[in-house]
Amino acid sequence: MTATARLLDLAAVAVGVWLAGALLLWSGWSASFWARPEHVFLFLLGFVALRLLVAPVPVPALAPRRVVAVGVALYALIFSFVTVTRHFMFRTHALDLGYYVQLAWSLARGHGPCVSLPEMHAWGDHLSPIMYLFVPAFWLLPGATVLLVGQSVALALGALPVFGIARHRLRDERPAAAFALLYLLNPSLHGINVRDFHAAALSIPLLLAAIYFAEIGRSWLFMGAVILTLMCREDAALPVIGLGVWLALARRRWLAGAATSLGALALLAVEIRWVIPHFRNEPYVHLWRYARFGHSLGEIALTILAHPLRTLGDLFTGGRLVYLAAMLAPLGFLPGIGGWDLVGALPALAQNLLSSDPVLFNHRAQYQAFVLPFLVLAAIAGYWRLAVRRPGHWPVAILGVAFVLSLVLSSPLLNDLAVARWWPGSEQRTAYRVLAQVPATVSVSAQDRYVAHLSLRTLVTVFPVELDRVDYVLVNLDTYPWRNLPDVKLERVGDTVTIVANRQALRFAVAAQAGPHLLLRRG
């Protein structure tokens, strides 16, 4: 071992101690660059990478299948812990965790897909009948934990079809296991997982399973995975259209590909034109993001086809290019040489890139659920092409770069593992004391961070919605005056509180208070 390697070893150990201290002592919100665990982790990663460049170490001979199994188990455990503790620390939201908790609870009670965030038939917003699969779990243990753990386990299991696809393509379990781990380290996957719960996220393992079953010729299992994917949301038809195009162009299964794509397109048109408007009693509302192209699915498609240069011009903006780089970098940019295996991502990528809403081209948002499976597939294909054209150390080196970039972009996860982010403080403990005073059957209007904890009821709203209808109100006085609600005023005289909202003055009695958490009961 060289002196430089020893020095780098000592530096890595020192930074590792620094990281342990940051995880234990960081306040949870400090903006200091040197205090945040994610930044300390980047220093550690840099020293480790330099050490391996200076004096490489042999990769231990581990059984690939065992590596994948351990990776899946660790992912499921870590992200179940992170997402559940985020919820317990009041870092989840009415939309979308509170919404889906109420939806699953309503289905489990036999009330149908009814929600009050806003008050409507849930299929009038997004058509997600896959939520019926959570009903048995809600009979036993209703609440957010079921959805958060279920989502984490489902996303972890996506590594299994990734391993299967790569093993089938590469005929070698070692790089196949590497791709399964790359999938589990993917920052987009992490971002989707920690952003509350979304039915669309469940499409990731389902699409990967569909691709795997198509690869090995299991038609009935392929159809089952496709049907479950389509049950996630109405726009899950877009990646299924891409799946059909991939079947036709990449696998030369023209009839199956055409049937898959055309069937998904027809289903999407029917759901957007008739099914969802039927439940909402108004036209489909989510096309506003594409209003510059038209106000219906047909108008949007015709405008894009009629004005291709204008459409391409809309794609090449700074934010969209950064998004594409962030999606490709964790896979070593291998999807770029994936050939026809990349084609399946195009419909969902178009949905994101053509949107006027920047959330859709945020690489950590749930909208990447329809893109990520095809990027992983294209990365495997790209690796195979590279191994054929440039055999030797190049393919392995690219995988190494992909792992480093994945770890860099996934570093925010370290912040969620800091003790301050999951160990309840006085504010959280007092909040739970107040929440315990809310009767199970009453209607409540609460500020956003409380809503997911109060969603097992027929009527819960985000404050100050429906103040004139609800029995209880829950607010955090530390956030008053509310900058996002400048017209809402709160005045307290003794145990009587008057809230002025929507030109109405409504009086409530104080039911409980602990710390800044104030629970009001209709007087």
C-alpha positions, 0 to 999 in steps of 0.5 A, a space after each residue: 500500500 502506498 503512502 498516498 493510499 494510507 493517507 486517503 484511508 486516514 482521511 476517509 476514516 476521519 470523514 466517516 467519524 465526522 459523518 457519524 457525528 453529523 447523523 447524531 448531532 445535526 439539528 435537522 434543519 441547519 443550512 450550514 454546508 458543513 453540518 448537513 449529513 448529505 454534504 459530509 457523505 459527499 466528502 466521504 464518497 470523494 475520498 473513497 473514490 480517490 482511494 480506489 483510483 490510487 490503489 484499487 481493491 479486488 471486488 469480493 466474490 459474493 453470490 449475485 443472487 444473495 447480493 440482490 436479495 440483501 439489497 432488496 431487504 435493505 432497501 425495503 427496511 431503510 425506506 419503510 423506516 424513512 417514510 414512516 418516521 417522516 410521517 410520524 415527524 409530521 413531514 407528510 402532506 394532505 396531498 397525497 398521503 392523506 388523500 390515499 389514506 382516506 381513499 383506502 379507508 373508505 374502500 375498506 369500509 365499503 363506502 366506495 372511492 370517496 374522498 374529501 381532499 377535495 370532496 369528490 368521487 376519487 375516480 373523478 380525479 385519478 382512476 386508480 382501482 389498484 387501491 383495492 389491493 390495500 383493502 385487506 390490510 386496512 381491515 387489519 391495520 388502517 392508516 398511513 403505515 400500511 401504504 408507506 411500507 407497502 410502497 417501499 416493499 413494492 419498489 424494492 421488489 422491482 430489483 428482481 425483474 431488473 436482475 432477471 432482465 439483465 441476466 437474460 440479456 447479458 448471460 452473466 449474473 454479476 453485471 445483472 446484480 450490479 444493475 439490480 443494485 443500481 436500480 435500488 440506488 437510483 435517486 429518482 426511485 428514492 425521490 418517488 418513495 419519500 414523497 408520501 404515497 402515490 398509486 403511480 409509483 406502484 407501476 415501476 415494479 409492474 412495468 419492470 415485471 411486464 418487460 421481464 415476462 415479455 423477454 422470457 415469453 410468458 404472455 399471460 404473466 405479461 398481460 397480468 402485469 400490464 393490466 395491473 399497471 393500467 389500474 394504477 392511474 389513467 395516464 399509466 396507459 402512456 408507458 403501456 403504449 411505450 411498452 407496446 412500441 418497444 415490443 414491436 420495434 425492439 423485439 419484433 413482436 408486431 402483433 402483440 406490440 400493436 395490440 398493447 399500444 392501441 389497446 392502451 391508447 383506446 383505454 386512455 381516450 375512453 377514461 379521459 373523455 367519458 369515465 373520469 368526467 362521469 365521476 367528476 361531472 366536468 371535463 378531465 381537469 389535468 390537461 391544463 398543463 398542456 393548454 398551449 397545445 389544446 384542450 383535449 387529448 385529440 387537440 394536443 396530439 394534432 398540435 404536436 404533429 402539426 407543429 413539430 419544430 415548435 414542439 421541439 423548441 419547447 423541449 430544449 430549455 435549461 430545466 428540461 435538459 438538467 432533468 434529462 441529465 439527472 435521469 441519465 447520469 445515475 445509469 452512466 448515460 448508458 440509456 443513450 446507446 440503448 437503441 430501440 430499447 429506449 423507445 418505450 420511455 418516449 410517451 412518458 418522457 413526452 408527457 413530462 417534457 411538454 408539460 408547463 408544470 415544472 414538477 413533471 420534469 423534476 427527476 425526484 417527482 412521482 411522475 418519473 415512475 412511468 419513465 424509470 423502468 424503460 431507462 433501466 432497460 435501455 441502460 442494460 441494453 447500452 451496457 451490452 452494446 458497450 461490452 460487445 464493441 469495447 470489451 474489457 475494462 470499459 463496461 465495468 468502468 462505466 458501471 463504476 461511474 454510474 454507482 458514484 453518480 447514483 450515490 452523489 444524487 442520492 445523498 439527500 437520503 442521509 439527511 433523513 437518517 439523521 437522528 433529529 429527523 426521526 426522533 420525536 421532539 417536544 413539538 411532535 410529542 405535544 402534537 400527538 397529545 392534541 391529536 388524541 383529543 380529536 374524536 374518531 367520528 367527527 369532521 375536521 379541518 386541519 393544517 396540511 401537516 396534520 391531515 394525514 394523521 386525521 384521514 380515517 374519517 369521512 370529512 377531513 379538509 385542509 384548513 380553512 376549507 369547509 370551516 362552516 361545516 366541520 366540528 373541529 379545527 386544528 392549527 399550529 399557532 407558531 405558523 400564524 399569521 399564515 403567509 399563504 392565507 393572508 385573508 384568514 384571521 384568528 382572534 382569541 379571547 379566553 377560551 373562545 376563538 374567532 376565525 375570519 375566512 371567506 368573509 365569515 366570522 366563525 366562533 369555536 371553543 378551545 378543546 385542547 392546547 399543547 405547545 403551539 398546537 391548538 384544537 378548536 371545537 365548534 361552539 
